[in-house]
């Protein structure tokens, strides 16, 4: 995870997340599709208490997601006093188990980037290289 200068940020081409009910929050991932090893940009607002680090997870739960079941934690995302963060993240080659299920190589399919507790969630597609 690397903080990215807002002026160096590419224009989001992926979808924007739908905030959880009653929460004014947004999360974008750019690009919205990429292979394992690619770097994506995560840009969010309102996913955590302003001025407090945001905790994100890249995960496949095996429900609506079609990729590997498992997760990778993205803890302590620097978040400014307005609740905004902007980081780069490399799509991992492996996921650890999620609540005792899954884990293993990341395969093409759909996954989620989500904040914990859930205020922001956006789907992402891992493609073949």
C-alpha positions in Angstrom: 0.0 0.0 0.0 1.4 3.3 -1.0 -0.3 6.7 -0.6 -0.6 8.5 -3.9 -0.5 12.2 -4.6 -3.9 13.3 -5.7 -2.3 15.1 -8.7 -0.8 11.9 -9.9 -4.1 10.0 -9.7 -5.5 8.6 -12.9 -9.1 9.3 -13.8 -11.3 6.5 -12.3 -12.4 4.1 -14.9 -13.9 1.5 -12.6 -17.4 1.7 -11.0 -18.0 3.7 -7.9 -19.2 1.8 -4.8 -22.7 2.1 -3.5 -22.6 3.3 0.1 -24.1 1.2 2.9 -27.6 2.4 3.7 -27.6 5.6 5.7 -23.9 6.3 5.1 -22.5 9.0 2.9 -19.5 7.1 1.6 -17.8 6.4 -1.7 -15.0 4.0 -2.9 -13.5 3.8 -6.4 -10.9 1.4 -7.8 -9.0 2.3 -10.9 -8.9 0.4 -13.1 -11.9 -1.7 -12.3 -10.3 -4.8 -13.9 -6.7 -6.0 -13.8 -4.6 -9.2 -13.6 -2.7 -10.5 -10.5 0.4 -8.3 -9.9 -1.2 -5.2 -11.3 -1.3 -2.0 -9.2 -4.7 -0.3 -8.7 -5.7 3.0 -7.1 -8.2 3.0 -4.3 -9.8 6.3 -3.5 -12.4 6.6 -0.8 -14.3 9.1 1.4 -16.5 8.3 4.4 -15.4 4.7 4.8 -14.2 5.3 8.3 -14.1 8.0 11.0 -12.3 11.1 9.7 -8.7 11.3 10.8 -8.7 7.6 11.9 -6.9 4.9 9.8 -9.3 3.0 7.5 -9.2 -0.8 7.4 -9.8 -2.3 4.0 -10.0 -5.9 2.8 -9.6 -7.5 -0.7 -11.8 -10.6 -0.5 -13.7 -13.3 -2.3 -16.5 -14.6 -0.1 -17.8 -17.2 -2.5 -21.3 -15.7 -2.7 -21.7 -13.2 -5.5 -17.9 -13.2 -6.0 -16.6 -15.8 -8.5 -12.9 -15.7 -7.6 -10.9 -17.5 -5.0 -12.5 -17.6 -1.5 -10.2 -15.8 0.9 -8.9 -12.4 1.8 -5.9 -10.0 2.1 -6.1 -7.3 4.8 -5.2 -3.7 4.0 -4.9 -2.2 7.5 -4.0 1.3 8.7 -4.8 3.2 5.5 -3.9 6.8 6.2 -7.2 8.8 6.2 -7.3 12.6 6.5 -9.5 14.7 8.7 -12.2 14.9 5.9 -12.4 11.1 5.8 -10.5 10.8 2.5 -7.8 8.3 1.5 -6.0 7.6 -1.8 -3.6 4.6 -2.0 -2.1 2.2 -4.5 -2.6 -1.6 -4.0 -1.0 -4.5 -5.8 -3.4 -7.3 -6.6 -2.0 -10.3 -4.6 -1.0 -13.7 -5.9 -2.4 -15.5 -2.8 -5.3 -15.0 -0.4 -5.3 -16.2 3.2 -8.4 -18.2 4.5 -11.5 -16.2 5.3 -13.2 -17.3 8.5 -11.6 -20.8 8.1 -12.6 -21.2 4.4 -10.6 -21.0 1.2 -7.2 -19.3 0.8 -4.7 -20.0 -2.0 -3.9 -18.6 -5.4 -5.9 -15.7 -6.8 -7.7 -16.8 -9.9 -9.6 -14.7 -12.4 -13.0 -13.7 -11.2 -14.8 -11.1 -9.2 -13.7 -9.9 -5.7 -14.6 -7.1 -3.4 -12.7 -4.2 -1.8 -14.6 -3.4 1.4 -14.0 -1.4 4.5 -14.3 -2.9 8.0 -16.8 -2.2 9.5 -18.6 -2.1 6.2 -19.3 1.4 5.0 -17.8 1.1 1.6 -17.8 -1.8 -0.8 -16.9 -2.1 -4.5 -16.6 -5.1 -6.8 -13.4 -5.7 -8.7 -12.6 -8.2 -11.5 -9.2 -10.0 -11.7 -8.5 -10.8 -15.3 -6.1 -13.3 -16.9 -2.7 -11.7 -17.6 
